[in-house]
């Protein structure tokens, strides 16, 4: 629900008017106090109290849907010409042997 802005002589009066307009109990509403009346000379109040209120949401807002990520199998890395399997991340050398078995010779 949208926010409503209400003003009154006192903060309590503004809250009561907002609750009447929204039609809910005080614990079911969210409040933002925009301004409070100021106490003037001899205890008299100047200005008005202004509040912004709305009905408290009962469930969280739905999350935005993000576009799906591409899977690793869909990603294709172009092979470099002339470099063989070692350039594509393979651990075997040109003769088909691993690097550790080549060192033993």
KOLGU-4560 file (N, C-alpha, C; in nm, 3 decimals, padded with zeros to 5 digits):
<recs>
<n_xx: 00.084 n_yy: -00.118 n_zz: 00.000 ca_xx: 00.000 ca_yy: 00.000 ca_zz: 00.000 c_xx: 00.088 c_yy: 00.123 c_zz: 00.000 mol: A seq: 1 type: UNK>
<n_xx: 00.036 n_yy: 00.229 n_zz: -00.050 ca_xx: 00.110 ca_yy: 00.355 ca_zz: -00.058 c_xx: 00.111 c_yy: 00.427 c_zz: 00.077 mol: A seq: 2 type: UNK>
<n_xx: 00.203 n_yy: 00.519 n_zz: 00.089 ca_xx: 00.216 ca_yy: 00.600 ca_zz: 00.209 c_xx: 00.109 c_yy: 00.709 c_zz: 00.208 mol: A seq: 3 type: UNK>
<n_xx: 00.059 n_yy: 00.746 n_zz: 00.327 ca_xx: -00.031 ca_yy: 00.859 ca_zz: 00.342 c_xx: 00.036 c_yy: 00.959 c_zz: 00.434 mol: A seq: 4 type: UNK>
<n_xx: 00.019 n_yy: 01.088 n_zz: 00.405 ca_xx: 00.074 ca_yy: 01.194 ca_zz: 00.490 c_xx: -00.041 c_yy: 01.265 c_zz: 00.559 mol: A seq: 5 type: UNK>
<n_xx: -00.030 n_yy: 01.275 n_zz: 00.690 ca_xx: -00.136 ca_yy: 01.335 ca_zz: 00.772 c_xx: -00.072 c_yy: 01.438 c_zz: 00.864 mol: A seq: 6 type: UNK>
<n_xx: -00.142 n_yy: 01.548 n_zz: 00.886 ca_xx: -00.094 ca_yy: 01.647 ca_zz: 00.983 c_xx: -00.202 c_yy: 01.668 c_zz: 01.089 mol: A seq: 7 type: UNK>
<n_xx: -00.158 n_yy: 01.704 n_zz: 01.208 ca_xx: -00.250 ca_yy: 01.728 ca_zz: 01.320 c_xx: -00.186 c_yy: 01.823 c_zz: 01.419 mol: A seq: 8 type: UNK>
<n_xx: -00.264 n_yy: 01.866 n_zz: 01.518 ca_xx: -00.210 ca_yy: 01.960 ca_zz: 01.617 c_xx: -00.102 c_yy: 01.894 c_zz: 01.701 mol: A seq: 9 type: UNK>
<n_xx: -00.120 n_yy: 01.766 n_zz: 01.734 ca_xx: -00.021 ca_yy: 01.692 ca_zz: 01.811 c_xx: 00.020 c_yy: 01.567 c_zz: 01.733 mol: A seq: 10 type: UNK>
<n_xx: 00.126 n_yy: 01.504 n_zz: 01.778 ca_xx: 00.173 ca_yy: 01.381 ca_zz: 01.713 c_xx: 00.070 c_yy: 01.269 c_zz: 01.729 mol: A seq: 11 type: UNK>
<n_xx: 00.010 n_yy: 01.259 n_zz: 01.848 ca_xx: -00.091 ca_yy: 01.156 ca_zz: 01.872 c_xx: -00.214 c_yy: 01.178 c_zz: 01.783 mol: A seq: 12 type: UNK>
<n_xx: -00.253 n_yy: 01.301 n_zz: 01.767 ca_xx: -00.370 ca_yy: 01.330 ca_zz: 01.682 c_xx: -00.342 c_yy: 01.293 c_zz: 01.536 mol: A seq: 13 type: UNK>
<n_xx: -00.224 n_yy: 01.322 n_zz: 01.489 ca_xx: -00.188 ca_yy: 01.288 ca_zz: 01.351 c_xx: -00.183 c_yy: 01.136 c_zz: 01.332 mol: A seq: 14 type: UNK>
<n_xx: -00.129 n_yy: 01.065 n_zz: 01.433 ca_xx: -00.125 ca_yy: 00.919 ca_zz: 01.424 c_xx: -00.265 c_yy: 00.859 c_zz: 01.423 mol: A seq: 15 type: UNK>
<n_xx: -00.353 n_yy: 00.911 n_zz: 01.508 ca_xx: -00.491 ca_yy: 00.860 ca_zz: 01.513 c_xx: -00.562 c_yy: 00.881 c_zz: 01.380 mol: A seq: 16 type: UNK>
<n_xx: -00.544 n_yy: 00.997 n_zz: 01.319 ca_xx: -00.607 ca_yy: 01.025 ca_zz: 01.191 c_xx: -00.554 c_yy: 00.931 c_zz: 01.082 mol: A seq: 17 type: UNK>
<n_xx: -00.424 n_yy: 00.904 n_zz: 01.086 ca_xx: -00.364 ca_yy: 00.814 ca_zz: 00.987 c_xx: -00.418 c_yy: 00.671 c_zz: 01.006 mol: A seq: 18 type: UNK>
<n_xx: -00.432 n_yy: 00.627 n_zz: 01.131 ca_xx: -00.486 ca_yy: 00.493 ca_zz: 01.157 c_xx: -00.631 c_yy: 00.482 c_zz: 01.109 mol: A seq: 19 type: UNK>
<n_xx: -00.709 n_yy: 00.588 n_zz: 01.129 ca_xx: -00.847 ca_yy: 00.587 ca_zz: 01.081 c_xx: -00.851 c_yy: 00.577 c_zz: 00.929 mol: A seq: 20 type: UNK>
<n_xx: -00.763 n_yy: 00.651 n_zz: 00.862 ca_xx: -00.762 ca_yy: 00.650 ca_zz: 00.715 c_xx: -00.717 c_yy: 00.514 c_zz: 00.661 mol: A seq: 21 type: UNK>
<n_xx: -00.617 n_yy: 00.454 n_zz: 00.728 ca_xx: -00.567 ca_yy: 00.325 ca_zz: 00.683 c_xx: -00.657 c_yy: 00.210 c_zz: 00.726 mol: A seq: 22 type: UNK>
<n_xx: -00.727 n_yy: 00.227 n_zz: 00.838 ca_xx: -00.816 ca_yy: 00.123 ca_zz: 00.887 c_xx: -00.744 c_yy: 00.006 c_zz: 00.951 mol: A seq: 23 type: UNK>
<n_xx: -00.632 n_yy: 00.032 n_zz: 01.019 ca_xx: -00.556 ca_yy: -00.075 ca_zz: 01.085 c_xx: -00.523 c_yy: -00.034 c_zz: 01.228 mol: A seq: 24 type: UNK>
<n_xx: -00.475 n_yy: -00.130 n_zz: 01.306 ca_xx: -00.429 ca_yy: -00.102 ca_zz: 01.442 c_xx: -00.289 c_yy: -00.043 c_zz: 01.436 mol: A seq: 25 type: UNK>
<n_xx: -00.246 n_yy: 00.016 n_zz: 01.548 ca_xx: -00.115 ca_yy: 00.085 ca_zz: 01.551 c_xx: 00.001 c_yy: -00.010 c_zz: 01.527 mol: A seq: 26 type: UNK>
<n_xx: -00.005 n_yy: -00.134 n_zz: 01.575 ca_xx: 00.105 ca_yy: -00.228 ca_zz: 01.557 c_xx: 00.113 c_yy: -00.279 c_zz: 01.412 mol: A seq: 27 type: UNK>
<n_xx: 00.008 n_yy: -00.256 n_zz: 01.332 ca_xx: 00.008 ca_yy: -00.301 ca_zz: 01.192 c_xx: 00.047 c_yy: -00.190 c_zz: 01.096 mol: A seq: 28 type: UNK>
<n_xx: 00.097 n_yy: -00.078 n_zz: 01.147 ca_xx: 00.135 ca_yy: 00.035 ca_zz: 01.062 c_xx: 00.281 c_yy: 00.069 c_zz: 01.081 mol: A seq: 29 type: UNK>
<n_xx: 00.341 n_yy: 00.125 n_zz: 00.976 ca_xx: 00.478 ca_yy: 00.180 ca_zz: 00.982 c_xx: 00.467 c_yy: 00.331 c_zz: 00.983 mol: A seq: 30 type: UNK>
<n_xx: 00.556 n_yy: 00.394 n_zz: 01.059 ca_xx: 00.552 ca_yy: 00.539 ca_zz: 01.076 c_xx: 00.682 c_yy: 00.605 c_zz: 01.039 mol: A seq: 31 type: UNK>
<n_xx: 00.671 n_yy: 00.722 n_zz: 00.983 ca_xx: 00.784 ca_yy: 00.813 ca_zz: 00.966 c_xx: 00.735 c_yy: 00.949 c_zz: 01.016 mol: A seq: 32 type: UNK>
<n_xx: 00.801 n_yy: 01.002 n_zz: 01.116 ca_xx: 00.763 ca_yy: 01.133 ca_zz: 01.169 c_xx: 00.834 c_yy: 01.239 c_zz: 01.086 mol: A seq: 33 type: UNK>
<n_xx: 00.757 n_yy: 01.320 n_zz: 01.015 ca_xx: 00.814 ca_yy: 01.423 ca_zz: 00.930 c_xx: 00.846 c_yy: 01.550 c_zz: 01.008 mol: A seq: 34 type: UNK>
<n_xx: 00.756 n_yy: 01.591 n_zz: 01.096 ca_xx: 00.782 ca_yy: 01.707 ca_zz: 01.181 c_xx: 00.696 c_yy: 01.699 c_zz: 01.306 mol: A seq: 35 type: UNK>
<n_xx: 00.747 n_yy: 01.757 n_zz: 01.413 ca_xx: 00.675 ca_yy: 01.762 ca_zz: 01.540 c_xx: 00.644 c_yy: 01.907 c_zz: 01.571 mol: A seq: 36 type: UNK>
<n_xx: 00.534 n_yy: 01.933 n_zz: 01.643 ca_xx: 00.505 ca_yy: 02.073 ca_zz: 01.679 c_xx: 00.608 c_yy: 02.123 c_zz: 01.780 mol: A seq: 37 type: UNK>
<n_xx: 00.640 n_yy: 02.248 n_zz: 01.770 ca_xx: 00.739 ca_yy: 02.307 ca_zz: 01.860 c_xx: 00.668 c_yy: 02.377 c_zz: 01.975 mol: A seq: 38 type: UNK>
<n_xx: 00.731 n_yy: 02.369 n_zz: 02.092 ca_xx: 00.676 ca_yy: 02.435 ca_zz: 02.210 c_xx: 00.722 c_yy: 02.580 c_zz: 02.207 mol: A seq: 39 type: UNK>
<n_xx: 00.625 n_yy: 02.668 n_zz: 02.211 ca_xx: 00.656 ca_yy: 02.811 ca_zz: 02.205 c_xx: 00.653 c_yy: 02.875 c_zz: 02.343 mol: A seq: 40 type: UNK>
<n_xx: 00.632 n_yy: 03.001 n_zz: 02.344 ca_xx: 00.630 ca_yy: 03.080 ca_zz: 02.465 c_xx: 00.512 c_yy: 03.040 c_zz: 02.554 mol: A seq: 41 type: UNK>
<n_xx: 00.535 n_yy: 03.025 n_zz: 02.682 ca_xx: 00.435 ca_yy: 02.987 ca_zz: 02.782 c_xx: 00.376 c_yy: 02.849 c_zz: 02.758 mol: A seq: 42 type: UNK>
<n_xx: 00.451 n_yy: 02.759 n_zz: 02.694 ca_xx: 00.406 ca_yy: 02.621 ca_zz: 02.674 c_xx: 00.308 c_yy: 02.600 c_zz: 02.560 mol: A seq: 43 type: UNK>
<n_xx: 00.282 n_yy: 02.704 n_zz: 02.484 ca_xx: 00.190 ca_yy: 02.689 ca_zz: 02.372 c_xx: 00.264 c_yy: 02.624 c_zz: 02.256 mol: A seq: 44 type: UNK>
<n_xx: 00.193 n_yy: 02.545 n_zz: 02.179 ca_xx: 00.257 ca_yy: 02.476 ca_zz: 02.066 c_xx: 00.242 c_yy: 02.559 c_zz: 01.939 mol: A seq: 45 type: UNK>
<n_xx: 00.349 n_yy: 02.552 n_zz: 01.860 ca_xx: 00.347 ca_yy: 02.620 ca_zz: 01.730 c_xx: 00.368 c_yy: 02.513 c_zz: 01.624 mol: A seq: 46 type: UNK>
<n_xx: 00.304 n_yy: 02.529 n_zz: 01.513 ca_xx: 00.321 ca_yy: 02.436 ca_zz: 01.403 c_xx: 00.236 c_yy: 02.312 c_zz: 01.420 mol: A seq: 47 type: UNK>
<n_xx: 00.251 n_yy: 02.222 n_zz: 01.326 ca_xx: 00.173 ca_yy: 02.099 ca_zz: 01.326 c_xx: 00.265 c_yy: 01.978 c_zz: 01.324 mol: A seq: 48 type: UNK>
<n_xx: 00.209 n_yy: 01.869 n_zz: 01.370 ca_xx: 00.280 ca_yy: 01.742 ca_zz: 01.360 c_xx: 00.244 c_yy: 01.680 c_zz: 01.226 mol: A seq: 49 type: UNK>
<n_xx: 00.345 n_yy: 01.628 n_zz: 01.155 ca_xx: 00.320 ca_yy: 01.563 ca_zz: 01.026 c_xx: 00.381 c_yy: 01.423 c_zz: 01.031 mol: A seq: 50 type: UNK>
<n_xx: 00.302 n_yy: 01.324 n_zz: 00.993 ca_xx: 00.348 ca_yy: 01.186 ca_zz: 00.990 c_xx: 00.319 c_yy: 01.126 c_zz: 00.853 mol: A seq: 51 type: UNK>
<n_xx: 00.401 n_yy: 01.030 n_zz: 00.817 ca_xx: 00.378 ca_yy: 00.951 ca_zz: 00.697 c_xx: 00.359 c_yy: 00.808 c_zz: 00.746 mol: A seq: 52 type: UNK>
<n_xx: 00.252 n_yy: 00.743 n_zz: 00.701 ca_xx: 00.220 ca_yy: 00.609 ca_zz: 00.751 c_xx: 00.174 c_yy: 00.521 c_zz: 00.636 mol: A seq: 53 type: UNK>
<n_xx: 00.192 n_yy: 00.390 n_zz: 00.657 ca_xx: 00.140 ca_yy: 00.291 ca_zz: 00.564 c_xx: 00.116 c_yy: 00.161 c_zz: 00.640 mol: A seq: 54 type: UNK>
<n_xx: 00.040 n_yy: 00.072 n_zz: 00.578 ca_xx: 00.017 ca_yy: -00.059 ca_zz: 00.637 c_xx: 00.146 c_yy: -00.138 c_zz: 00.625 mol: A seq: 55 type: UNK>
<n_xx: 00.188 n_yy: -00.199 n_zz: 00.735 ca_xx: 00.312 ca_yy: -00.278 ca_zz: 00.737 c_xx: 00.297 c_yy: -00.398 c_zz: 00.643 mol: A seq: 56 type: UNK>
<n_xx: 00.392 n_yy: -00.420 n_zz: 00.553 ca_xx: 00.383 ca_yy: -00.535 ca_zz: 00.463 c_xx: 00.390 c_yy: -00.666 c_zz: 00.542 mol: A seq: 57 type: UNK>
<n_xx: 00.311 n_yy: -00.765 n_zz: 00.500 ca_xx: 00.308 ca_yy: -00.893 ca_zz: 00.570 c_xx: 00.405 c_yy: -00.993 c_zz: 00.510 mol: A seq: 58 type: UNK>
<n_xx: 00.447 n_yy: -00.974 n_zz: 00.388 ca_xx: 00.545 ca_yy: -01.064 ca_zz: 00.327 c_xx: 00.649 c_yy: -00.980 c_zz: 00.253 mol: A seq: 59 type: UNK>
<n_xx: 00.769 n_yy: -01.031 n_zz: 00.240 ca_xx: 00.872 ca_yy: -00.954 ca_zz: 00.172 c_xx: 00.841 c_yy: -00.941 c_zz: 00.024 mol: A seq: 60 type: UNK>
<n_xx: 00.899 n_yy: -00.839 n_zz: -00.035 ca_xx: 00.882 ca_yy: -00.819 ca_zz: -00.179 c_xx: 00.950 c_yy: -00.931 c_zz: -00.255 mol: A seq: 61 type: UNK>
<n_xx: 00.893 n_yy: -00.971 n_zz: -00.369 ca_xx: 00.959 ca_yy: -01.076 ca_zz: -00.447 c_xx: 01.090 c_yy: -01.026 c_zz: -00.505 mol: A seq: 62 type: UNK>
<n_xx: 01.186 n_yy: -01.117 n_zz: -00.512 ca_xx: 01.316 ca_yy: -01.081 ca_zz: -00.566 c_xx: 01.307 c_yy: -01.070 c_zz: -00.717 mol: A seq: 63 type: UNK>
<n_xx: 01.392 n_yy: -00.985 n_zz: -00.772 ca_xx: 01.396 ca_yy: -00.971 ca_zz: -00.917 c_xx: 01.457 c_yy: -01.095 c_zz: -00.978 mol: A seq: 64 type: UNK>
<n_xx: 01.408 n_yy: -01.132 n_zz: -01.093 ca_xx: 01.463 ca_yy: -01.247 ca_zz: -01.164 c_xx: 01.583 c_yy: -01.201 c_zz: -01.244 mol: A seq: 65 type: UNK>
<n_xx: 01.695 n_yy: -01.268 n_zz: -01.223 ca_xx: 01.815 ca_yy: -01.239 ca_zz: -01.299 c_xx: 01.820 c_yy: -01.331 c_zz: -01.419 mol: A seq: 66 type: UNK>
<n_xx: 01.888 n_yy: -01.290 n_zz: -01.521 ca_xx: 01.898 ca_yy: -01.378 ca_zz: -01.637 c_xx: 01.987 c_yy: -01.496 c_zz: -01.600 mol: A seq: 67 type: UNK>
<n_xx: 01.960 n_yy: -01.613 n_zz: -01.655 ca_xx: 02.037 ca_yy: -01.732 ca_zz: -01.617 c_xx: 02.181 c_yy: -01.722 c_zz: -01.665 mol: A seq: 68 type: UNK>
<n_xx: 02.268 n_yy: -01.779 n_zz: -01.585 ca_xx: 02.410 ca_yy: -01.781 ca_zz: -01.621 c_xx: 02.436 c_yy: -01.891 c_zz: -01.721 mol: A seq: 69 type: UNK>
<n_xx: 02.534 n_yy: -01.868 n_zz: -01.803 ca_xx: 02.570 ca_yy: -01.973 ca_zz: -01.898 c_xx: 02.650 c_yy: -02.080 c_zz: -01.826 mol: A seq: 70 type: UNK>
<n_xx: 02.624 n_yy: -02.205 n_zz: -01.860 ca_xx: 02.696 ca_yy: -02.316 ca_zz: -01.798 c_xx: 02.838 c_yy: -02.322 c_zz: -01.855 mol: A seq: 71 type: UNK>
<n_xx: 02.926 n_yy: -02.388 n_zz: -01.782 ca_xx: 03.067 ca_yy: -02.398 ca_zz: -01.824 c_xx: 03.080 c_yy: -02.474 c_zz: -01.955 mol: A seq: 72 type: UNK>
<n_xx: 02.987 n_yy: -02.564 n_zz: -01.984 ca_xx: 02.996 ca_yy: -02.641 ca_zz: -02.109 c_xx: 02.960 c_yy: -02.555 c_zz: -02.229 mol: A seq: 73 type: UNK>
<n_xx: 02.884 n_yy: -02.448 n_zz: -02.208 ca_xx: 02.847 ca_yy: -02.362 ca_zz: -02.319 c_xx: 02.960 c_yy: -02.268 c_zz: -02.359 mol: A seq: 74 type: UNK>
<n_xx: 03.046 n_yy: -02.238 n_zz: -02.263 ca_xx: 03.157 ca_yy: -02.147 ca_zz: -02.293 c_xx: 03.259 c_yy: -02.220 c_zz: -02.378 mol: A seq: 75 type: UNK>
<n_xx: 03.297 n_yy: -02.160 n_zz: -02.485 ca_xx: 03.396 ca_yy: -02.222 ca_zz: -02.572 c_xx: 03.517 c_yy: -02.130 c_zz: -02.582 mol: A seq: 76 type: UNK>
<n_xx: 03.631 n_yy: -02.187 n_zz: -02.553 ca_xx: 03.755 ca_yy: -02.112 ca_zz: -02.562 c_xx: 03.819 c_yy: -02.150 c_zz: -02.695 mol: A seq: 77 type: UNK>
<n_xx: 03.842 n_yy: -02.054 n_zz: -02.783 ca_xx: 03.902 ca_yy: -02.090 ca_zz: -02.912 c_xx: 04.045 c_yy: -02.140 c_zz: -02.892 mol: A seq: 78 type: UNK>
<n_xx: 04.077 n_yy: -02.248 n_zz: -02.961 ca_xx: 04.212 ca_yy: -02.307 ca_zz: -02.952 c_xx: 04.307 c_yy: -02.222 c_zz: -03.034 mol: A seq: 79 type: UNK>
<n_xx: 04.428 n_yy: -02.208 n_zz: -02.982 ca_xx: 04.531 ca_yy: -02.133 ca_zz: -03.054 c_xx: 04.595 c_yy: -02.228 c_zz: -03.155 mol: A seq: 80 type: UNK>
<n_xx: 04.616 n_yy: -02.180 n_zz: -03.270 ca_xx: 04.669 ca_yy: -02.267 ca_zz: -03.375 c_xx: 04.817 c_yy: -02.295 c_zz: -03.352 mol: A seq: 81 type: UNK>
<n_xx: 04.855 n_yy: -02.422 n_zz: -03.369 ca_xx: 04.995 ca_yy: -02.461 ca_zz: -03.362 c_xx: 05.050 c_yy: -02.485 c_zz: -03.224 mol: A seq: 82 type: UNK>
<n_xx: 04.972 n_yy: -02.474 n_zz: -03.120 ca_xx: 05.028 ca_yy: -02.491 ca_zz: -02.986 c_xx: 04.991 c_yy: -02.624 c_zz: -02.924 mol: A seq: 83 type: UNK>
<n_xx: 04.899 n_yy: -02.700 n_zz: -02.977 ca_xx: 04.869 ca_yy: -02.834 ca_zz: -02.929 c_xx: 04.790 c_yy: -02.836 c_zz: -02.800 mol: A seq: 84 type: UNK>
<n_xx: 04.792 n_yy: -02.951 n_zz: -02.733 ca_xx: 04.713 ca_yy: -02.973 ca_zz: -02.614 c_xx: 04.764 c_yy: -02.894 c_zz: -02.494 mol: A seq: 85 type: UNK>
<n_xx: 04.892 n_yy: -02.863 n_zz: -02.488 ca_xx: 04.948 ca_yy: -02.789 ca_zz: -02.375 c_xx: 04.889 c_yy: -02.648 c_zz: -02.369 mol: A seq: 86 type: UNK>
<n_xx: 04.859 n_yy: -02.587 n_zz: -02.482 ca_xx: 04.802 ca_yy: -02.453 ca_zz: -02.484 c_xx: 04.657 c_yy: -02.453 c_zz: -02.437 mol: A seq: 87 type: UNK>
<n_xx: 04.587 n_yy: -02.564 n_zz: -02.451 ca_xx: 04.447 ca_yy: -02.573 ca_zz: -02.408 c_xx: 04.436 c_yy: -02.621 c_zz: -02.264 mol: A seq: 88 type: UNK>
<n_xx: 04.545 n_yy: -02.628 n_zz: -02.191 ca_xx: 04.539 ca_yy: -02.665 ca_zz: -02.050 c_xx: 04.566 c_yy: -02.811 c_zz: -02.024 mol: A seq: 89 type: UNK>
<n_xx: 04.602 n_yy: -02.887 n_zz: -02.121 ca_xx: 04.633 ca_yy: -03.028 ca_zz: -02.099 c_xx: 04.767 c_yy: -03.042 c_zz: -02.029 mol: A seq: 90 type: UNK>
<n_xx: 04.784 n_yy: -03.149 n_zz: -01.951 ca_xx: 04.910 ca_yy: -03.167 ca_zz: -01.878 c_xx: 05.004 c_yy: -03.264 c_zz: -01.949 mol: A seq: 91 type: UNK>
<n_xx: 04.959 n_yy: -03.318 n_zz: -02.061 ca_xx: 05.045 ca_yy: -03.413 ca_zz: -02.131 c_xx: 05.126 c_yy: -03.342 c_zz: -02.238 mol: A seq: 92 type: UNK>
<n_xx: 05.244 n_yy: -03.393 n_zz: -02.263 ca_xx: 05.331 ca_yy: -03.334 ca_zz: -02.364 c_xx: 05.298 c_yy: -03.387 c_zz: -02.502 mol: A seq: 93 type: UNK>
<n_xx: 05.384 n_yy: -03.364 n_zz: -02.599 ca_xx: 05.359 ca_yy: -03.402 ca_zz: -02.737 c_xx: 05.360 c_yy: -03.554 c_zz: -02.754 mol: A seq: 94 type: UNK>
<n_xx: 05.435 n_yy: -03.626 n_zz: -02.674 ca_xx: 05.445 ca_yy: -03.771 ca_zz: -02.688 c_xx: 05.336 c_yy: -03.844 c_zz: -02.611 mol: A seq: 95 type: UNK>
<n_xx: 05.246 n_yy: -03.772 n_zz: -02.542 ca_xx: 05.139 ca_yy: -03.838 ca_zz: -02.469 c_xx: 05.179 c_yy: -03.879 c_zz: -02.330 mol: A seq: 96 type: UNK>
<n_xx: 05.291 n_yy: -03.830 n_zz: -02.278 ca_xx: 05.336 ca_yy: -03.864 ca_zz: -02.145 c_xx: 05.317 c_yy: -03.744 c_zz: -02.054 mol: A seq: 97 type: UNK>
<n_xx: 05.296 n_yy: -03.772 n_zz: -01.927 ca_xx: 05.282 ca_yy: -03.662 ca_zz: -01.833 c_xx: 05.420 c_yy: -03.603 c_zz: -01.804 mol: A seq: 98 type: UNK>
<n_xx: 05.421 n_yy: -03.485 n_zz: -01.748 ca_xx: 05.546 ca_yy: -03.415 ca_zz: -01.723 c_xx: 05.631 c_yy: -03.491 c_zz: -01.621 mol: A seq: 99 type: UNK>
<n_xx: 05.569 n_yy: -03.554 n_zz: -01.522 ca_xx: 05.648 ca_yy: -03.626 ca_zz: -01.421 c_xx: 05.712 c_yy: -03.752 c_zz: -01.478 mol: A seq: 100 type: UNK>
<n_xx: 05.645 n_yy: -03.818 n_zz: -01.571 ca_xx: 05.705 ca_yy: -03.939 ca_zz: -01.629 c_xx: 05.817 c_yy: -03.904 c_zz: -01.726 mol: A seq: 101 type: UNK>
<n_xx: 05.814 n_yy: -03.786 n_zz: -01.785 ca_xx: 05.920 ca_yy: -03.744 ca_zz: -01.874 c_xx: 06.048 c_yy: -03.712 c_zz: -01.795 mol: A seq: 102 type: UNK>
<n_xx: 06.033 n_yy: -03.664 n_zz: -01.672 ca_xx: 06.149 ca_yy: -03.630 ca_zz: -01.591 c_xx: 06.222 c_yy: -03.753 c_zz: -01.544 mol: A seq: 103 type: UNK>
<n_xx: 06.157 n_yy: -03.863 n_zz: -01.529 ca_xx: 06.219 ca_yy: -03.985 ca_zz: -01.479 c_xx: 06.316 c_yy: -04.044 c_zz: -01.579 mol: A seq: 104 type: UNK>
<n_xx: 06.305 n_yy: -04.015 n_zz: -01.701 ca_xx: 06.392 ca_yy: -04.073 ca_zz: -01.804 c_xx: 06.531 c_yy: -04.024 c_zz: -01.793 mol: A seq: 105 type: UNK>
</recs>
